[in-house]
Amino acid sequence: MGPVTAVGTGKAGLWAGLQAEQSGIGRLTRFEATGTKAQCAAEVPDFDVDHWFPTHLTKRWDRCTQFAMVSTQLALEDAGLSLEHGHLHPRIGVSFGSALGGIADAEAHHAKFLDEGVKTVPRALALQIYGGSTHSNIGIHYGLQGPSTTHSNSCASGNVALGEALRLIREGLADVVISGASESPLSPLTYTAFDLVHTMSRWQGEPSSHSCRPFDRSRDGFVMGEGAATFVVESLAHAQARGARIYAELAGYSLVSEAHHMTIPRPDGEPLRRVMRMALDDAGVQPQDVHYVNAHASSTPQNDVNEAAQIAAVFGKDAPPVSGTKAYTGHALGAAGAMEFAICLLAMEHGWLPPTLHFEETNCAPLDYVPNHGRAAKIDTVLTNSFGFGGVDACLVLRRL
């Protein structure tokens, strides 16, 4: 795994951030958010892509791709998988996700273009901002010639990318898939656009304590974040042959569309119940065998109520502990599911339930939300949800081998 998040970079950094039980959300500093009610963000601190790659490469990459490249390098190092530059790998693919890709850099260069004209447009801009830039750069840099694609499915992009990596391996099209998601959405127009549809928190107090409150009665919207998380997903045979350390089996995947509304969940909740049951069936897992659910838990009023109700319906009176971890990382849109996938793997590795921070009381279904403080637990099977604009619902199941 190779996480790059507001609470820590790399496996050790993210684990330390989770253990601190402190939010990575602060006051937005990337630009002046004038005219918006939202004022908070989860920014990746002290990010320096030039620490990892030479400048002649990094200047060609937008920030979203920079996150992805660092995240991929971290994942490869953690996996002990050496991909020497100049060698080609026809059985290794890339399945990556991003909701918005290079939009932040496009915005910045557009502002310069309006002020100073065509001479300010970088020669590489067209190659930075197109949707598949991130997966293409990963493939080119590491010589990966297997199936390669970017999935843009709003906030479900990370889960979809990982689920499609599973499909590629199951179908025998690749032995290894570099999979994850990256997002760099903190730019004036994008931030303002999300604020205008009333999806983001308008909390005006101290950001790190209450701006993002999954499942809490006083929640008022999500807090935008940035970053990436990448994983080395490979067939069991390939992993065993090279003596790899295996965190877990990616055992189940499902994807459905609500076909209802761009932002409002379907009132009857049927698609959410169905997507969770489909993922469990795909993994061959019974609801009573799940030890932890990492919820999408965007901290929006309607979505949290709906998701909690459907989790309760699927798992019944003996539902496992459920937590929403976006209060740590913010909501990094397309990268959110990938970050939460990393959190799930660390929870399994350490036998520790990550908490729902900023939790006081709820108006959602009566579940165990692991309020405010994590705790030790047996965690052998995990279900993780990601839901996106447009009614894209994606679910993954992880199982300890």
C-alpha positions in Angstrom: 0.0 0.0 0.0 1.1 3.6 -0.6 -1.2 6.2 1.0 -0.7 9.9 0.7 -3.2 11.6 3.0 -3.8 14.6 5.2 -3.0 12.6 8.3 0.1 10.8 7.0 2.1 9.6 4.0 3.2 6.0 3.6 2.0 3.0 5.6 3.8 4.1 8.8 2.7 7.7 8.4 -1.0 6.8 7.9 -0.9 4.4 10.9 0.6 7.0 13.1 -2.1 9.5 12.0 -4.9 7.0 12.7 -3.5 6.2 16.2 -3.3 9.9 17.0 -7.1 10.1 16.6 -6.9 13.6 15.3 -8.4 15.1 12.2 -6.3 16.2 9.3 -8.8 18.9 8.4 -7.9 22.5 8.8 -8.7 26.0 7.4 -8.3 26.1 3.6 -4.9 27.6 2.7 -4.4 26.6 -0.9 -6.3 29.7 -2.1 -8.6 32.4 -0.8 -12.1 31.0 -0.6 -14.0 34.2 -1.1 -17.7 34.1 -1.5 -18.1 30.5 -0.3 -19.7 29.3 2.9 -17.3 26.4 3.1 -13.9 27.3 4.5 -12.3 24.0 5.5 -10.2 21.3 3.7 -8.0 18.3 4.3 -4.7 19.3 2.6 -1.7 17.0 2.4 1.0 18.7 4.4 4.6 19.2 3.2 4.1 17.3 0.0 7.3 17.4 -2.1 7.2 15.3 -5.2 10.8 16.3 -6.0 11.9 14.3 -3.1 10.8 11.2 -5.0 11.4 11.9 -8.6 13.7 14.2 -10.7 12.4 17.6 -11.6 12.5 17.0 -15.3 9.8 14.5 -14.8 7.7 16.2 -12.1 7.3 19.4 -14.0 5.4 17.5 -16.6 2.9 16.1 -14.0 -0.1 18.0 -12.5 -0.6 17.7 -8.8 -3.1 14.8 -9.1 -0.5 12.8 -11.1 2.2 13.8 -8.6 0.2 12.3 -5.8 -0.4 9.2 -7.8 3.2 8.7 -8.8 4.5 9.1 -5.2 1.7 6.8 -3.9 2.6 4.2 -6.5 6.3 4.3 -5.6 5.5 3.9 -2.0 3.2 0.9 -2.8 5.9 -0.8 -4.9 8.5 -0.3 -2.1 6.1 -1.7 0.5 5.3 -4.7 -1.7 9.0 -5.4 -2.4 8.2 -5.3 -6.1 11.2 -3.8 -8.1 10.2 -2.5 -11.6 13.4 -1.3 -13.1 13.2 1.6 -15.4 13.6 0.6 -19.0 12.2 -2.9 -18.6 8.7 -3.8 -20.0 6.1 -5.8 -18.1 3.3 -7.1 -20.3 1.5 -8.9 -17.5 1.3 -5.9 -15.2 -1.6 -3.5 -15.7 -2.9 -0.3 -14.1 -6.5 0.3 -12.9 -6.7 3.8 -11.4 -9.4 6.2 -10.3 -10.0 9.9 -10.2 -13.2 12.0 -10.2 -11.7 15.2 -11.6 -8.1 14.4 -12.7 -6.1 17.5 -13.5 -8.8 20.1 -13.0 -6.9 22.1 -10.4 -3.9 22.8 -12.7 -6.2 23.5 -15.6 -8.0 26.1 -13.5 -4.7 27.8 -12.5 -3.4 27.9 -16.1 -6.7 29.1 -17.4 -6.5 32.1 -15.1 -3.0 32.9 -16.4 -4.2 32.5 -20.0 -7.0 35.0 -19.5 -4.6 37.5 -18.0 -1.5 37.1 -20.1 -2.5 35.1 -23.2 -1.3 32.0 -25.0 2.4 32.4 -24.1 1.6 31.3 -20.5 0.1 27.9 -21.5 2.6 25.1 -20.7 3.4 22.8 -23.6 2.5 19.8 -21.5 -0.9 21.1 -20.3 -3.0 19.0 -22.7 -1.2 15.9 -21.6 -1.7 16.8 -17.9 -5.4 17.4 -17.8 -6.9 14.6 -19.9 -8.7 11.9 -17.9 -6.2 9.1 -18.4 -3.1 11.1 -17.7 -2.5 9.5 -14.3 -2.7 5.8 -15.3 -0.7 6.6 -18.5 2.2 8.2 -16.6 2.3 5.2 -14.1 2.4 2.8 -17.0 5.1 4.7 -19.0 7.3 5.3 -16.0 7.3 1.7 -14.8 7.0 0.0 -18.3 3.6 -1.6 -17.6 2.1 -3.0 -20.8 -0.9 -4.9 -19.3 -4.5 -3.5 -19.4 -4.4 0.1 -18.3 -7.3 2.4 -17.6 -8.7 5.3 -15.5 -12.2 5.0 -13.9 -14.0 8.3 -13.3 -17.0 7.5 -11.2 -17.2 10.4 -8.8 -16.6 9.5 -5.2 -16.8 5.7 -6.0 -13.8 5.9 -8.4 -11.3 4.3 -6.0 -13.5 1.3 -5.2 -14.3 0.8 -8.8 -10.6 0.9 -9.8 -9.8 -1.7 -7.2 -12.8 -3.8 -8.1 -11.9 -3.7 -11.8 -8.3 -4.7 -10.9 -9.9 -7.8 -9.3 -11.7 -8.5 -12.5 -8.6 -8.3 -14.6 -6.8 -10.8 -12.5 -9.8 -13.1 -12.2 -10.1 -13.1 -16.0 -6.4 -13.9 -16.5 -5.6 -10.7 -18.2 -2.9 -9.7 -15.8 -0.9 -11.2 -12.9 -0.4 -7.8 -11.2 -2.5 -4.6 -11.3 -1.3 -1.3 -9.8 -4.5 0.0 -8.5 -5.8 3.0 -6.5 -6.9 6.5 -6.9 -5.7 10.1 -6.8 -7.4 13.5 -6.4 -6.4 17.1 -6.4 -9.6 19.1 -6.3 -8.6 22.1 -4.2 -9.0 24.9 -6.7 -11.3 27.9 -6.6 -13.8 27.0 -9.3 -14.2 23.4 -8.2 -14.4 24.2 -4.5 -17.0 26.9 -5.2 -19.0 24.6 -7.4 -19.3 22.0 -4.7 -20.2 24.7 -2.2 -23.0 26.0 -4.4 -24.8 22.6 -4.5 -24.8 22.6 -0.6 -22.9 19.4 -0.2 -20.0 20.7 1.8 -19.8 21.6 5.5 -20.3 25.3 6.3 -18.8 25.0 9.8 -17.2 28.3 10.8 -15.6 27.2 14.0 -12.3 25.4 14.6 -12.1 23.0 11.6 -10.3 20.0 13.1 -12.9 19.4 15.8 -16.3 19.5 14.2 -16.3 20.4 10.5 -16.6 16.7 9.5 -18.9 14.6 11.7 -19.9 11.3 10.2 -23.2 9.9 11.5 -23.4 12.7 14.1 -26.7 14.5 14.5 -25.1 17.9 13.8 -23.3 17.0 10.6 -23.8 19.5 7.8 -21.8 18.3 4.8 -18.5 16.8 3.7 -15.1 18.5 3.8 -13.1 18.4 0.6 -9.7 16.6 0.8 -6.9 15.6 -1.5 -4.3 12.9 -1.8 -4.0 9.3 -3.1 -3.6 5.7 -2.2 -2.2 2.9 -4.4 -2.0 -0.8 -4.0 -0.2 -3.7 -5.5 -3.0 -6.1 -6.4 -1.8 -9.5 -7.6 -2.9 -13.1 -8.1 -2.3 -15.3 -5.1 -0.1 -17.6 -7.2 2.1 -14.6 -8.3 2.3 -13.3 -4.8 3.3 -16.6 -3.3 5.8 -17.3 -6.1 7.8 -14.1 -5.2 7.3 -14.6 -1.4 5.3 -11.4 -1.0 3.8 -10.3 2.2 0.0 -10.4 1.8 -2.2 -8.0 3.7 -5.5 -9.5 2.7 -7.5 -11.1 -0.1 -9.6 -8.8 -2.2 -12.5 -11.2 -2.2 -15.6 -9.4 -3.4 -16.7 -6.5 -5.6 -20.0 -5.1 -6.7 -21.1 -2.0 -8.6 -24.6 -0.7 -9.2 -26.4 2.5 -10.3 -29.3 4.0 -8.4 -30.7 5.6 -11.5 -32.4 8.2 -9.4 -30.7 11.6 -8.8 -27.3 13.2 -9.2 -26.9 13.9 -5.4 -29.9 12.5 -3.5 -29.9 8.8 -2.6 -32.8 6.7 -3.6 -35.3 7.0 -0.7 -36.0 3.3 -0.4 -32.3 2.4 -0.1 -32.7 -0.7 -2.3 -29.6 -0.1 -4.4 -27.4 0.2 -1.2 -28.7 -3.0 0.2 -28.3 -4.7 -3.1 -24.7 -3.6 -3.6 -23.6 -4.8 -0.2 -25.3 -8.1 -0.6 -23.8 -8.6 -4.1 -20.3 -7.9 -2.8 -20.8 -10.4 0.1 -22.1 -13.0 -2.4 -19.2 -12.4 -4.7 -16.8 -13.0 -1.8 -18.7 -16.0 -0.6 -19.2 -14.3 2.8 -22.2 -14.3 5.1 -23.2 -11.1 6.8 -22.5 -12.6 10.3 -18.9 -13.2 9.2 -18.1 -9.5 8.7 -16.2 -8.0 11.6 -16.1 -4.4 10.5 -17.8 -2.0 8.0 -15.9 1.0 6.7 -18.8 3.2 5.7 -18.9 5.8 2.9 -20.1 8.2 5.7 -19.7 11.4 3.8 -21.1 13.5 6.8 -24.0 14.8 4.7 -27.4 14.8 6.3 -29.3 12.5 4.0 -26.6 10.1 2.9 -25.4 9.1 6.3 -29.0 8.4 7.5 -29.6 6.3 4.4 -26.4 4.3 4.5 -26.8 3.5 8.2 -30.3 2.3 7.7 -29.2 0.0 4.8 -26.2 -1.4 6.8 -28.7 -2.2 9.6 -31.0 -3.9 7.1 -28.3 -6.0 5.6 -26.6 -7.1 8.8 -29.5 -7.1 11.2 -29.5 -6.9 15.0 -25.9 -8.3 15.2 -24.4 -5.8 12.8 -20.6 -5.4 13.2 -18.9 -2.2 14.2 -19.2 0.6 11.6 -17.1 3.7 11.3 -16.7 6.6 9.0 -13.1 7.7 8.6 -13.5 10.8 6.5 -13.1 12.9 9.6 -9.4 11.9 9.4 -8.7 12.4 5.7 -11.5 14.7 4.5 -13.5 13.5 1.5 -10.9 13.2 -1.3 -13.7 12.5 -3.9 -12.4 9.9 -6.3 -9.5 8.9 -4.0 -11.7 8.5 -0.9 -12.4 4.8 -1.4 -8.7 4.1 -2.0 -7.7 5.9 1.2 -10.4 3.9 3.1 -9.1 0.7 1.6 -5.7 1.5 3.1 -7.3 2.2 6.5 -9.1 -1.2 6.3 -5.9 -3.0 5.6 -4.2 -1.4 8.5 -7.2 -2.2 10.8 -6.9 -5.8 9.8 -3.1 -5.9 10.2 -3.2 -4.4 13.7 -6.5 -5.7 14.9 -7.8 -2.2 15.7 -11.1 -0.6 14.8 -10.6 2.9 13.5 -13.0 5.4 15.2 -15.6 7.8 13.9 -14.2 11.1 15.1 -16.3 14.0 16.4 -19.2 11.7 17.3 -21.6 12.9 20.1 -25.1 11.7 19.3 -26.8 10.3 16.2 -30.1 10.5 14.4 -29.0 7.5 12.3 -29.7 3.8 12.9 -28.6 2.5 16.3 -25.2 0.9 15.2 -21.9 0.6 17.0 -20.1 3.6 15.4 -16.8 3.2 17.3 -17.2 6.7 18.7 -14.1 8.9 19.0 -11.6 6.2 20.1 -10.4 3.1 18.3 -10.3 -0.2 20.0 -8.7 -3.7 19.7 -10.8 -6.3 17.9 -10.6 -9.4 15.8 -10.9 -8.2 12.2 -10.7 -11.0 9.6 -13.4 -9.8 7.2 -14.2 -6.2 6.2 -16.8 -4.6 3.9 -16.1 -1.1 2.6 -18.6 1.2 0.8 -18.1 4.1 -1.6 -21.0 6.0 -3.1 -20.7 8.7 -5.7 -22.6 11.5 -7.4 -25.0 10.2 -10.0 -25.9 7.2 -7.8 -22.8 5.1 -8.4 -22.5 2.6 -5.6 -19.4 0.4 -5.2 -18.6 -2.1 -2.5 -15.5 -4.2 -1.7 -15.0 -7.1 0.6 -11.6 -7.9 2.2 -10.7 -11.2 3.9 -7.7 -12.3 5.8 -5.9 -15.2 4.2 
